[in-house]
């Protein structure tokens, strides 16, 4: 099939743009809005200004509007990570991004606290000589400074851009340099505060560990004394009598009937042995054991 002429192609893209805007704003169907935007961008061809387009400015405006609607729809679906790659598939390189699209990307990734995504993209766009002649260059440079470089702590790079920018007069340059200096001081203070907090936390941790170590040492000392005392008592314990009492208890409980008269001598002997062992265990340490 023969390709459609450019006027009809631009009209088709404009119709898809209108549908995408309605789906985004009125119906809140974000996925369908992205599909319409993709279809519209594909209908405009591989690039703006290529081919026999009698009205390249109109086609570029429609394509930019389609990307703007697509960016908003992707953001609504929380698919903001796909925004930059989605846009670059239609513009291929960052230098060709329209100012409005670049502005939305910077604001979006700054809002989701991922400004590093736009670090190289913004730098490439601002370094392009063609873009420096655009009327939106100054506002985009300011946006890049405030929402990318200063958020990432790239203060030296920010100063270089401000001093080398021709669109800013001397007063604007001084104002931006003052802002950079203030942000640098705030950045330094934020770095120092966590350090002080960490030192205070380390000191408190050492204090707690010292107290725990002292308590543990005290408990171990008491345990050692208790073990010494128990070992002294067990040393004086008549082991033979204890073994004999255990054996007699086994005979009485397992082998003999406690109600039988023949079991009384064994029970009497068992009671005597347990009394003697009890007296030895709970007597003073210096008391000698009872002799057989």
C-alpha positions in Angstrom: 0.0 0.0 0.0 1.2 3.5 -0.7 2.0 5.7 2.3 -0.6 8.3 3.2 0.2 11.9 2.3 1.4 14.1 5.1 -1.7 16.2 5.6 -3.8 13.1 6.1 -1.2 11.6 8.4 -1.1 14.8 10.5 -4.9 14.8 10.7 -4.9 11.2 11.8 -2.3 12.0 14.6 -4.4 15.0 15.6 -7.5 12.8 15.9 -5.6 10.3 18.0 -4.4 13.2 20.2 -7.9 14.3 20.8 -9.0 10.8 21.7 -6.1 10.3 24.0 -6.8 13.6 25.8 -10.5 12.6 26.3 -9.4 9.2 27.7 -7.0 10.8 30.1 -9.2 13.6 31.4 -12.8 12.5 31.0 -12.7 8.7 31.1 -9.6 8.2 33.2 -8.6 5.3 31.0 -4.8 5.8 31.2 -3.8 2.6 29.4 -6.0 3.4 26.4 -4.7 6.9 26.4 -1.1 5.6 26.1 -2.1 3.4 23.3 -3.6 6.3 21.4 -0.5 8.4 22.0 1.7 5.6 20.7 -0.4 5.2 17.6 -0.3 8.9 16.9 3.5 9.1 17.3 3.9 6.1 15.0 1.7 7.7 12.4 4.0 10.7 12.3 7.0 8.8 11.1 10.4 8.2 12.5 11.2 11.8 13.2 10.0 15.3 13.0 11.2 17.4 10.1 12.0 14.3 8.0 10.2 13.6 4.7 8.1 15.8 2.6 6.1 17.3 5.4 4.6 20.6 4.2 4.0 21.7 7.8 6.8 20.3 10.0 6.0 22.7 12.9 2.4 21.4 13.1 3.6 17.8 13.1 6.2 18.5 15.7 3.6 20.2 17.9 1.2 17.3 17.6 3.9 14.8 18.4 5.0 16.8 21.4 1.4 17.0 22.6 1.0 13.2 22.2 4.1 12.7 24.3 2.9 15.1 27.0 -0.4 13.2 27.3 1.4 9.9 27.3 3.7 11.0 30.1 0.8 12.1 32.2 -1.0 8.8 31.6 2.1 6.7 32.5 2.5 8.8 35.7 -1.1 8.2 36.6 -0.5 4.4 36.3 2.6 4.7 38.5 4.7 3.7 35.5 7.0 6.7 35.8 10.1 4.6 35.4 9.1 4.0 31.8 8.6 7.6 30.9 12.1 8.5 29.7 12.6 5.4 27.7 9.1 5.7 26.3 9.8 9.3 25.1 13.2 8.5 23.7 11.8 5.8 21.4 10.2 8.6 19.5 12.9 11.3 19.7 15.9 8.9 19.8 18.4 11.3 21.5 18.0 13.7 24.4 19.1 16.7 22.3 15.9 16.3 20.2 13.4 16.4 23.1 11.0 19.3 22.9 11.3 21.8 25.8 7.9 20.9 27.2 8.7 17.2 27.2 12.1 17.8 28.9 10.4 20.0 31.5 7.8 17.4 32.4 10.5 14.7 32.7 12.6 16.8 35.0 9.6 17.7 37.2 8.4 14.1 37.3 11.7 12.5 38.3 12.3 15.2 40.8 8.9 14.6 42.4 9.5 10.8 42.7 13.0 11.6 44.2 14.9 10.1 41.2 16.6 13.3 39.8 19.7 11.3 38.8 17.8 9.9 35.9 17.8 13.3 34.3 21.4 14.2 35.0 22.9 13.1 31.7 19.8 13.8 29.7 19.5 17.4 30.9 23.3 18.0 30.4 23.1 16.7 26.8 20.1 18.8 26.0 21.6 22.0 27.5 25.0 21.4 25.8 23.4 21.3 22.4 24.1 24.5 20.4 20.7 24.4 18.7 18.8 24.2 21.9 20.7 27.2 23.3 18.9 29.4 20.8 15.5 28.4 22.0 13.5 30.9 24.1 12.8 28.2 26.7 16.5 27.5 27.3 16.9 29.9 30.3 13.9 28.4 32.1 15.0 24.9 31.5 18.5 25.6 32.7 17.0 27.1 35.9 14.8 24.0 36.3 17.8 21.7 35.7 19.8 23.6 38.3 17.2 23.5 41.0 15.6 20.1 40.5 18.6 18.0 39.4 22.0 19.4 40.2 21.3 21.0 43.6 19.2 18.0 44.7 22.2 15.7 43.9 24.8 18.0 45.5 26.5 18.8 42.2 27.4 22.3 43.2 30.5 22.8 41.2 28.7 21.7 38.0 25.9 24.1 38.8 28.4 27.0 39.2 30.0 26.2 35.9 26.7 26.2 34.1 25.7 29.6 35.7 29.0 31.3 35.0 29.1 30.0 31.4 25.5 30.8 30.5 24.9 33.7 28.2 21.1 34.0 28.8 21.6 35.1 32.4 22.6 38.7 33.1 24.9 39.6 35.9 22.1 40.0 38.5 20.6 36.7 37.6 24.0 35.0 37.8 24.6 36.5 41.3 21.2 35.3 42.4 21.8 31.8 41.2 25.3 31.7 42.7 23.9 32.9 46.0 21.2 30.1 45.8 23.9 27.5 45.1 26.0 28.7 48.1 22.9 28.5 50.4 22.1 25.0 49.2 25.7 24.0 49.7 25.6 25.2 53.3 22.4 23.3 53.9 23.8 20.2 52.3 26.9 20.4 54.6 24.7 20.9 57.7 22.6 17.9 56.8 25.8 15.8 56.5 27.1 17.0 59.8 23.9 16.4 61.8 23.7 12.7 61.1 27.4 12.4 62.1 26.8 14.1 65.4 23.7 11.9 65.9 25.8 8.8 65.1 28.5 9.8 67.6 25.9 10.3 70.3 24.3 7.0 69.5 27.7 5.3 69.7 28.4 6.9 73.1 25.0 5.8 74.5 25.6 2.3 73.1 29.0 2.2 74.8 27.3 3.3 78.1 24.7 0.6 77.8 27.2 -2.0 77.0 29.4 -0.9 79.9 26.4 -1.2 82.3 25.5 -4.6 80.9 29.1 -5.8 81.2 29.2 -4.7 84.8 25.9 -6.5 85.5 27.1 -9.6 83.7 30.4 -9.6 85.7 28.5 -9.3 89.0 26.2 -12.2 88.0 29.1 -14.4 87.1 30.8 -13.6 90.4 27.7 -14.6 92.3 27.3 -17.7 90.2 31.0 -18.7 90.9 30.4 -18.3 94.7 27.2 -20.3 94.5 29.0 -23.1 92.7 31.8 -23.1 95.2 29.3 -23.4 98.0 27.4 -26.2 96.3 30.6 -28.1 95.5 31.6 -27.8 99.2 28.3 -29.3 100.2 28.4 -32.1 97.6 31.9 -32.8 98.7 30.7 -33.5 102.3 27.7 -35.5 101.0 27.8 -39.2 102.0 27.6 -40.6 98.5 27.5 -44.2 99.6 24.5 -43.5 101.8 22.7 -41.6 99.1 23.3 -44.5 96.7 22.1 -47.0 99.2 19.0 -44.9 99.9 18.2 -44.6 96.2 18.6 -48.4 95.8 16.3 -49.0 98.8 13.8 -46.6 97.4 13.8 -48.5 94.2 13.2 -51.8 96.0 10.4 -50.3 98.1 8.6 -48.7 95.2 9.2 -51.1 92.4 10.0 -54.5 94.0 8.2 -54.4 97.4 4.8 -53.6 98.6 4.9 -50.7 101.1 1.8 -52.1 102.9 3.5 -55.5 103.6 5.1 -56.0 107.1 8.3 -57.3 105.4 8.9 -53.9 103.8 9.0 -52.0 107.1 12.7 -52.6 107.9 13.7 -51.3 104.5 11.5 -48.3 104.8 12.9 -47.6 108.3 16.4 -47.8 107.1 15.6 -45.6 104.1 14.2 -42.9 106.4 17.3 -43.0 108.5 19.6 -42.6 105.5 17.7 -39.6 104.1 17.7 -37.9 107.5 21.5 -38.3 107.8 22.0 -37.0 104.2 19.7 -34.0 104.9 21.6 -33.1 108.0 24.9 -33.2 106.1 23.7 -31.1 103.2 22.2 -28.3 105.3 24.9 -28.2 108.0 27.7 -25.6 108.1 30.5 -26.1 105.7 33.1 -26.9 108.4 30.9 -29.6 109.9 32.2 -33.0 109.2 30.0 -35.7 107.8 28.2 -38.3 110.0 30.3 -41.4 110.4 28.8 -44.8 109.7 
